[in-house]
Amino acid sequence: MTKTGKVAVPFVYDEIRPFSEGLAGVLKDGKWGFINGANKTVIPFKYSDSNVERYSSNFMGATYFIFNEGTAQVATINQKQICINKSDKKIACQ
């Protein structure tokens, strides 16, 4: 919702992260992706929800699917953090 009470992002997602650096991580049908402020998919819904550590990804303390300095963590596999840039390329986590 916007400050004026209008719907900013339609209620079609299972979960949404706060917008950061112009993008928001969103969960739909068990897969995560990223949308922009116009609700356009920028990074496809392909990241598995099962690779997200729940204890560190709650909404208020979210670390997954939030861009910070051009990097977003999208998974933890075998205790290794997986991060991407805004072009959906895997990069080293900061």
FIPALO-815714 format. One record per residue: x, y, z of N, C-alpha, C, O, CB in turn; residue number from 1. Coordinates in pm, whole numbers. Glycine has a CB too. Example, Ala and Ser with C-alpha at 12.3 -4.5 7.8 and 13.67 -1.06 7.14 Angstrom:
! residues 2
((1319,-569,780),(1230,-450,780),(1320,-330,780),(1424,-332,846),(1131,-447,905),1)
((1285,-225,708),(1367,-106,714),(1290,3,787),(1341,114,804),(1408,-60,572),2)
//
This chain:
! residues 94
((84,-118,0),(0,0,0),(89,125,0),(195,128,62),(-96,-1,122),1)
((43,226,-70),(115,353,-68),(73,433,55),(-17,392,128),(88,434,-197),2)
((137,545,77),(103,630,191),(-39,686,178),(-101,722,278),(203,744,204),3)
((-89,692,55),(-225,743,34),(-330,634,37),(-448,661,19),(-232,816,-98),4)
((-288,509,61),(-382,398,74),(-411,322,-53),(-497,234,-55),(-508,449,127),5)
((-340,354,-161),(-360,282,-287),(-275,154,-288),(-171,147,-224),(-325,371,-408),6)
((-322,56,-362),(-248,-70,-374),(-127,-47,-464),(-141,-11,-581),(-339,-183,-431),7)
((-8,-67,-409),(115,-49,-485),(153,-178,-557),(199,-176,-671),(230,-4,-393),8)
((132,-289,-489),(162,-421,-545),(35,-504,-528),(-15,-518,-417),(287,-489,-475),9)
((-16,-561,-638),(-140,-640,-627),(-125,-757,-531),(-14,-806,-507),(-181,-692,-765),10)
((-236,-800,-477),(-235,-909,-380),(-233,-1045,-451),(-323,-1126,-432),(-357,-900,-288),11)
((-132,-1069,-531),(-118,-1195,-604),(3,-1274,-558),(29,-1384,-608),(-109,-1169,-754),12)
((77,-1220,-463),(200,-1283,-416),(178,-1346,-279),(96,-1299,-200),(315,-1182,-412),13)
((254,-1452,-252),(246,-1519,-123),(323,-1443,-16),(288,-1447,102),(299,-1661,-135),14)
((428,-1374,-58),(510,-1297,35),(582,-1191,-45),(612,-1210,-163),(612,-1389,113),15)
((611,-1078,19),(683,-970,-48),(781,-907,49),(750,-887,167),(586,-862,-103),16)
((898,-877,0),(1000,-808,79),(987,-658,51),(926,-618,-49),(1145,-860,44),17)
((1044,-576,137),(1039,-432,112),(1116,-395,-16),(1214,-461,-52),(1098,-355,233),18)
((1071,-290,-83),(1146,-241,-199),(1279,-187,-153),(1288,-115,-53),(1066,-132,-275),19)
((1383,-223,-226),(1517,-176,-198),(1589,-162,-331),(1590,-255,-412),(1594,-272,-102),20)
((1649,-47,-352),(1719,-20,-478),(1628,-40,-599),(1673,-84,-705),(1843,-110,-489),21)
((1501,-8,-581),(1405,-12,-691),(1340,-146,-718),(1257,-156,-808),(1470,32,-812),22)
((1376,-248,-642),(1320,-382,-663),(1268,-441,-532),(1313,-404,-423),(1426,-476,-724),23)
((1172,-533,-544),(1122,-605,-428),(1124,-754,-459),(1079,-796,-565),(977,-558,-390),24)
((1175,-832,-366),(1168,-978,-378),(1027,-1023,-347),(969,-981,-246),(1270,-1047,-285),25)
((970,-1108,-432),(835,-1157,-412),(829,-1308,-432),(899,-1364,-516),(737,-1087,-507),26)
((744,-1373,-353),(724,-1517,-358),(589,-1546,-423),(487,-1490,-384),(732,-1581,-216),27)
((591,-1633,-522),(467,-1672,-590),(477,-1819,-627),(570,-1860,-697),(441,-1584,-716),28)
((381,-1898,-579),(377,-2041,-609),(507,-2112,-573),(553,-2199,-647),(346,-2062,-756),29)
((566,-2075,-459),(685,-2144,-408),(817,-2102,-472),(920,-2162,-443),(668,-2288,-427),30)
((815,-2000,-557),(938,-1952,-620),(950,-1802,-598),(851,-1729,-597),(939,-1984,-772),31)
((1074,-1757,-578),(1103,-1616,-558),(1152,-1552,-687),(1218,-1616,-768),(1206,-1598,-446),32)
((1119,-1427,-703),(1169,-1344,-812),(1169,-1200,-765),(1150,-1173,-646),(1083,-1362,-941),33)
((1190,-1106,-857),(1193,-965,-822),(1106,-885,-917),(1101,-912,-1037),(1337,-911,-824),34)
((1036,-787,-861),(955,-697,-942),(1004,-553,-920),(1073,-523,-823),(804,-710,-905),35)
((966,-466,-1015),(996,-325,-997),(871,-252,-948),(769,-316,-922),(1047,-262,-1129),36)
((878,-122,-933),(767,-44,-881),(643,-44,-969),(535,-8,-922),(811,94,-860),37)
((658,-83,-1096),(544,-92,-1187),(486,-233,-1188),(403,-265,-1273),(585,-50,-1328),38)
((530,-317,-1095),(487,-456,-1083),(529,-541,-1203),(464,-640,-1235),(336,-463,-1066),39)
((636,-503,-1268),(690,-580,-1379),(797,-675,-1326),(884,-635,-1248),(749,-486,-1490),40)
((790,-801,-1369),(891,-898,-1328),(1025,-861,-1392),(1037,-854,-1514),(849,-1043,-1367),41)
((1124,-839,-1307),(1257,-800,-1353),(1351,-921,-1348),(1434,-939,-1438),(1313,-684,-1268),42)
((1338,-1001,-1245),(1414,-1125,-1230),(1310,-1235,-1214),(1229,-1230,-1121),(1516,-1120,-1108),43)
((1312,-1335,-1302),(1206,-1438,-1304),(1191,-1514,-1172),(1283,-1520,-1090),(1235,-1538,-1414),44)
((1073,-1570,-1154),(1041,-1651,-1037),(1105,-1788,-1055),(1046,-1878,-1115),(887,-1664,-1016),45)
((1227,-1803,-1002),(1298,-1929,-1020),(1375,-1974,-897),(1431,-2084,-895),(1393,-1917,-1135),46)
((1378,-1891,-794),(1455,-1926,-676),(1365,-1998,-576),(1261,-1946,-535),(1517,-1800,-612),47)
((1407,-2117,-537),(1326,-2203,-452),(1311,-2148,-311),(1408,-2104,-249),(1386,-2342,-446),48)
((1188,-2152,-262),(1163,-2111,-125),(1227,-2208,-26),(1254,-2170,88),(1012,-2101,-99),49)
((1251,-2331,-67),(1309,-2431,24),(1457,-2405,53),(1512,-2464,146),(1292,-2570,-36),50)
((1522,-2317,-25),(1662,-2285,-1),(1681,-2160,84),(1791,-2105,92),(1733,-2267,-133),51)
((1573,-2114,148),(1578,-1996,232),(1574,-2040,377),(1484,-2112,419),(1460,-1899,200),52)
((1673,-1996,454),(1676,-2030,596),(1574,-1944,668),(1589,-1822,675),(1820,-2009,655),53)
((1471,-2005,720),(1360,-1933,780),(1399,-1850,901),(1343,-1743,922),(1253,-2030,819),54)
((1492,-1896,981),(1524,-1821,1102),(1584,-1685,1072),(1578,-1595,1156),(1619,-1901,1189),55)
((1643,-1668,954),(1706,-1540,924),(1633,-1464,815),(1682,-1362,767),(1851,-1561,882),56)
((1516,-1511,775),(1448,-1444,665),(1309,-1393,702),(1226,-1370,614),(1438,-1537,548),57)
((1284,-1375,830),(1154,-1321,866),(1143,-1178,814),(1245,-1113,789),(1132,-1325,1020),58)
((1023,-1131,799),(1001,-1002,733),(1081,-888,795),(1148,-814,722),(854,-968,738),59)
((1076,-873,926),(1141,-757,988),(1293,-766,986),(1361,-664,980),(1092,-741,1131),60)
((1348,-886,992),(1492,-901,988),(1539,-968,861),(1642,-1036,859),(1539,-980,1108),61)
((1463,-948,754),(1489,-1019,628),(1629,-991,575),(1675,-877,573),(1385,-979,524),62)
((1693,-1095,533),(1822,-1081,465),(1811,-1133,323),(1889,-1091,236),(1932,-1155,541),63)
((1720,-1221,297),(1702,-1279,165),(1615,-1187,78),(1522,-1122,127),(1640,-1419,175),64)
((1647,-1183,-52),(1565,-1115,-152),(1548,-966,-126),(1443,-908,-155),(1430,-1179,-158),65)
((1652,-904,-71),(1658,-760,-54),(1793,-713,-107),(1898,-758,-60),(1637,-718,97),66)
((1789,-622,-206),(1915,-572,-261),(1979,-472,-167),(1913,-385,-111),(1892,-508,-398),67)
((2109,-488,-151),(2191,-398,-71),(2322,-381,-146),(2399,-476,-162),(2214,-454,75),68)
((2348,-259,-191),(2468,-229,-269),(2477,-319,-393),(2585,-366,-428),(2594,-245,-183),69)
((2362,-343,-457),(2359,-417,-582),(2364,-568,-569),(2376,-639,-669),(2470,-375,-665),70)
((2355,-619,-446),(2363,-763,-421),(2244,-809,-339),(2203,-741,-244),(2496,-799,-349),71)
((2188,-925,-376),(2079,-984,-297),(2107,-1132,-274),(2144,-1203,-368),(1941,-964,-368),72)
((2090,-1177,-151),(2105,-1318,-120),(1976,-1389,-160),(1867,-1345,-125),(2136,-1340,31),73)
((1990,-1500,-235),(1872,-1572,-284),(1863,-1715,-232),(1761,-1782,-251),(1873,-1573,-434),74)
((1968,-1764,-167),(1964,-1901,-116),(2082,-1927,-23),(2180,-1853,-21),(1964,-2002,-233),75)
((2068,-2035,51),(2180,-2094,123),(2176,-2242,91),(2078,-2311,122),(2172,-2067,280),76)
((2281,-2292,28),(2289,-2432,-12),(2418,-2490,44),(2527,-2439,18),(2284,-2448,-167),77)
((2405,-2597,122),(2521,-2660,187),(2601,-2557,266),(2724,-2553,259),(2611,-2729,83),78)
((2531,-2474,340),(2588,-2369,425),(2663,-2262,346),(2741,-2187,405),(2680,-2432,527),79)
((2641,-2253,216),(2703,-2150,133),(2595,-2053,86),(2493,-2094,32),(2777,-2212,12),80)
((2620,-1924,107),(2527,-1821,63),(2538,-1801,-87),(2647,-1796,-143),(2553,-1689,137),81)
((2422,-1790,-152),(2415,-1766,-296),(2358,-1626,-316),(2251,-1595,-264),(2328,-1874,-369),82)
((2429,-1542,-391),(2386,-1405,-415),(2383,-1375,-565),(2452,-1440,-644),(2477,-1306,-343),83)
((2302,-1276,-601),(2292,-1232,-740),(2303,-1080,-745),(2289,-1011,-645),(2159,-1280,-805),84)
((2330,-1030,-868),(2322,-887,-890),(2191,-855,-959),(2109,-945,-979),(2443,-837,-975),85)
((2168,-731,-994),(2040,-690,-1052),(2021,-742,-1194),(1912,-728,-1251),(2030,-539,-1052),86)
((2124,-800,-1252),(2113,-864,-1384),(2091,-1014,-1369),(2095,-1088,-1468),(2239,-838,-1468),87)
((2067,-1060,-1248),(2042,-1201,-1217),(2165,-1288,-1240),(2153,-1407,-1271),(1926,-1253,-1301),88)
((2282,-1231,-1226),(2407,-1307,-1237),(2456,-1342,-1098),(2455,-1257,-1009),(2515,-1226,-1315),89)
((2499,-1467,-1079),(2553,-1507,-950),(2684,-1433,-924),(2771,-1425,-1011),(2574,-1661,-944),90)
((2695,-1378,-804),(2815,-1305,-763),(2848,-1342,-619),(2768,-1406,-550),(2795,-1150,-779),91)
((2966,-1302,-575),(3005,-1328,-437),(2919,-1245,-342),(2890,-1129,-369),(3155,-1298,-415),92)
((2878,-1307,-233),(2801,-1236,-131),(2895,-1142,-55),(3012,-1173,-33),(2731,-1336,-35),93)
((2840,-1029,-16),(2921,-929,56),(2928,-960,203),(2992,-888,279),(2866,-788,36),94)
//
